């Protein structure tokens, strides 16, 4: 008897993405019909356009940051019995056509977390972002004790056993939250794999603030090192 397919959803955190969200949702639905957009307090028509494109929309009244939007998505996925959740960004910089690669990699490896890897083809990646990604990925890999080549990539697959549990998993509420999730999972002995994906950069402007978010990243890393020391001392 063949196994039942795993129940899979796509989580898309979004903030002020009315320009791109419809196209992203429609293309994602070609690969997975269960698309959940978490509108993080957008003042524009992101939520309405996403719903019209066929997504289930969860709304924050105010903007809380990407980490908080992801947590709302994971809570929804857990409550509705999803086995797998794939996260991707709303700005069109992730190719939905790579979704099957994540599912195939999971079937092959059963890694509870798979992170997209754009670093195999960086010709189109802005030089500053390339440097930041490589530096932060190297730092995180060293702290985690396992190699994650592109830890800053938001295109990921999570098995339900690795769905973040909220504040107990990540204190960071903005972009550093994605890195902190990986750090906490590594403490739990979770194997983190990688999937080669396309690198897409168009006219979109990144919402990452190089100064502020780098500061948040190092503050989060310093806090986590203390947590790790206490964990290892037990």
Secondary structure, DSSP 8 states (H G I E B T S, - for coil): -------EEEEEEESS-TTTHHHHHHHHHTT-S-EEEEEES-SSSHHHHHHHTT-EEEEESS---HHHHHHHHHHHHHHTT-SEEEE--SSS-S-GGGHHHHHHHHHHH--SEEEEE-TT--TTS-HHHHHHHHHHHHHHHHHHTS--TTTT---EEEEGGG---GGGT----STHHHHHHHHHHHHTT--EEEEE------S------HHHHHHHHHHHHHHHHHHHHHHHH-
